[in-house]
Amino acid sequence: MSSENEKSDEPEQLALIRETVRSAKVPRAKPRTWRGAALAKELPVARVVVNKGALHLDQFFDYAVPEELDETARPGVRVRVRFGAGAHQVRGGRREGGRLIDGFLVERRAESDYSGPLAALADVVSPEPVLGPELLGLARAVADRYAGSLADVLQLAVPPRNATAERKPSPAPLPPPAAPDPGSWTRYDRGPAFLDSLARGGAPRAVWNALPGPHWAEEIARAVAATLASGRGALVVVPDGRAVGRVDAALNEVLGAGRHAVLTAEAGPEKRYAQWLAVRRGAVRAVVGTRAAMFAPVRDLGLAVIWDDGDGSHSEPHAPQPHARDVLLLRAAHDRCAFLLGSTGCTVEAAQLVESGWAQALDAGREQVRRAAPLIRTVGDGELARDEAARAARLPSLAWQTVREGLKTGPVLVQVPRRGYVPRLACERCRTPARCRHCAGPLEAPEQQELRCGWCGRGAPDWHCVECGSTRLRAQVVGARRTAEELGRAFPAVPVRTSGRDHVLDSVPGRPALVVSTPGAEPVAEGGYAAALLLDGWALLGRPDLRAGEEALRRWIDAASLVRGQAEGGTVVVVAEPTLRPVQALVRWDPVGHARRELAERAELGFPPVSRMAAVSGPPEAVEGFLAGAGLPADAEVLGPVPLPVVRPGGPRRPGDPPPGEQWERALVRVPPGSGAALAAALKQARAGRLARGGGDPVRIRVDPPDIG
């Protein structure tokens, strides 16, 4: 065809297009307002949760459903809506204007509770239903518990859409596997009975104190297999990608390929969303993942598992900052499913679950513990003072001997605490932590000033130790710096490997080597470590934190669990005062007893988790105004406010830190058991009211803060 003929056809084609648009039954204005379009004949109202995390907008909004979107606008799908149009922006009986934002359609209704004109749904982003009623109910419960908004929780619960993954079909579901044999669960008194209950469709709830060694991942896999055998689903949440890899390998070995999904950020957006969709569609019934997997939409959930709940990675840094343990507890209660909290250590929260009768203890007898645990030896300050080797090389003689003997048969682990812990004060004579007489908070002396409480801010000029009466204090500071270079010079023929923030090793060979690691980054050694050194114990025990002792014991036990059992010659040397409670618990390998004693003390003093607590931080005038206007429960107690450390411009920042260079304060609000829901509701209502009135103050609220000093 010639170019002249092409040009002559253009007017005719344009006229045909215009006529087609005029004769269309449904107008498609851009941006889409659906002006004049007919509405759906049945259920013409869509109830939507919009992606606006502001607390004063934490509610559902109604929109009109155009007839063209009737088929795809189903509950659970992602939609686009216009938000923010004023009451004057009404044309043809329909609200127009506003900004296009994302949301989820949660319900179709015959009529709206709102008497005014409704805006129309702008579009259905995808016909894939991603928000079911179970996930919506869970998100609502989490938002209420943490004084947050539903939209913020849904941002954590539903991953971003990936169109490529959404177009691909999920694999066909496999039939339930056969119930597994107990395997190493026979080492625990109630282990086989726990698996048998899962396989029969029961819902047992247990706090599992796992024996040291590499078997914990396989034991979790067998619990998952028993749940799948009953025709139900299972969810496992672990702290990091290395733990995911171990459980993933164990599940493949016990169940075979194709029966579980792995949800981690490292997988990439397409693969992760494809795995999430396979779970949502029911193609797979088991999930293992890191923190975000706590919201995984497992169909017919029969078992929720969390491993090492004391790890800080389980605490979400984004609003409303939920903890994976509490989310899984909510799921276990709402879905009436089984629950398993496992760890080689034991948190105070885990001990409380057993103490309250909500869960049963699942542990091994002392004979099994003695066989599996390594020999623990201690080096205290008194021995260090008399040790010539320790004064010269900053490493006690016992540690040198242990390293030398261990290197004859395998690798040796050296745990070195991270630098940067803020020192706290303790009695110089007996090392009892210095606490406030009014609220039992930690005493501080910032920049060598007078003593004051880190919680309520009251001074303590006449402090004396409640244990021994001494009036002298010492700062628990980080000990001497141990470096891989120093160890390399001491053992020149031995390879030295490091594992820490910049480079974390997953595993090391079973050959003789020195492995220097920071807490939480210890690699697994093939066949187990021959020995381990836990250096600078005061760096962990001396932190200004209510959980300092519990966290130190957890770090030590996690590292010592990688060492061979005492029968195989495994030895651990911890450099810390032997008389301290966490050190004694490590020597006896009794984390459960330590957690019970901590729980009893906190109950006596009104500390979490026996009480519920919230932190309110911001500029001094904002915190004062917020607390004055908040309708706190009658039994609430306000501690503080106290000033927070000023963050240097350009310096490192942690989640929740104030803006650089600004002086903020923090107040703690404490309520007794049973008033936690009322406290969260009061804080949420107070902040929503201030935001609705245009008070965009920078007050931050965190319910159940992990670190309170």
Salt bridges, closest charged atoms under 4 A:
GLU19 OE1 - ARG22 NH1 3.65
ASP58 OD2 - ARG140 NH2 2.70
ASP58 OD2 - LYS684 NZ 2.57
ASP62 OD1 - ARG47 NE 2.85
GLU67 OE2 - LYS41 NZ 2.58
GLU68 OE2 - ARG28 NH1 1.84
ASP70 OD1 - ARG108 NH2 2.71
GLU96 OE2 - ARG35 NE 2.80
ASP102 OD1 - ARG80 NH1 3.08
GLU107 OE2 - ARG109 NH1 3.55
ASP113 OD2 - ARG47 NH2 3.23
ASP113 OD1 - ARG109 NH2 3.36
ASP123 OD1 - ARG32 NH1 3.61
GLU128 OE1 - ARG281 NH2 2.82
ASP144 OD1 - ARG140 NH2 3.30
ASP144 OD1 - LYS684 NZ 3.72
GLU166 OE1 - ARG161 NE 2.79
ASP181 OD1 - ARG222 NH1 3.32
ASP196 OD2 - ARG200 NE 2.88
GLU218 OE2 - ARG222 NH2 2.93
GLU219 OE2 - ARG187 NH2 2.75
ASP248 OD1 - HIS260 NE2 2.55
GLU270 OE2 - LYS168 NZ 3.13
ASP300 OD2 - ARG285 NH2 3.96
ASP308 OD2 - ARG554 NH1 3.01
ASP309 OD2 - ARG325 NH1 2.91
GLU316 OE1 - ARG291 NE 2.88
GLU316 OE2 - HIS318 ND1 2.81
ASP326 OD2 - ARG145 NH2 3.58
ASP326 OD1 - ARG325 NE 3.84
GLU349 OE2 - ARG547 NH2 2.40
GLU367 OE1 - ARG370 NH2 3.10
GLU367 OE2 - ARG371 NH1 3.75
ASP381 OD2 - ARG431 NH1 2.68
ASP381 OD2 - ARG474 NH1 3.50
GLU388 OE2 - ARG391 NH2 2.26
GLU405 OE2 - LYS408 NZ 3.17
GLU428 OE1 - ARG472 NE 2.88
GLU444 OE1 - ARG452 NH1 3.72
ASP462 OD2 - ARG437 NH1 3.68
GLU486 OE2 - ARG394 NH2 3.12
ASP506 OD1 - ARG246 NH2 3.89
ASP536 OD1 - ARG482 NH1 3.00
ASP545 OD2 - ARG543 NH2 3.68
GLU550 OE2 - ARG547 NH1 3.42
GLU550 OE1 - ARG602 NH2 3.35
GLU551 OE2 - ARG554 NH2 2.99
GLU551 OE2 - ARG555 NE 2.99
ASP558 OD2 - ARG554 NH1 3.31
GLU598 OE2 - ARG581 NH1 3.29
GLU598 OE1 - ARG602 NH2 3.69
GLU601 OE2 - ARG581 NH2 2.54
GLU637 OE1 - ARG670 NH2 2.93
ASP697 OD2 - ARG690 NE 2.74
ASP704 OD2 - ARG145 NH2 3.12
ASP704 OD1 - ARG612 NE 3.01
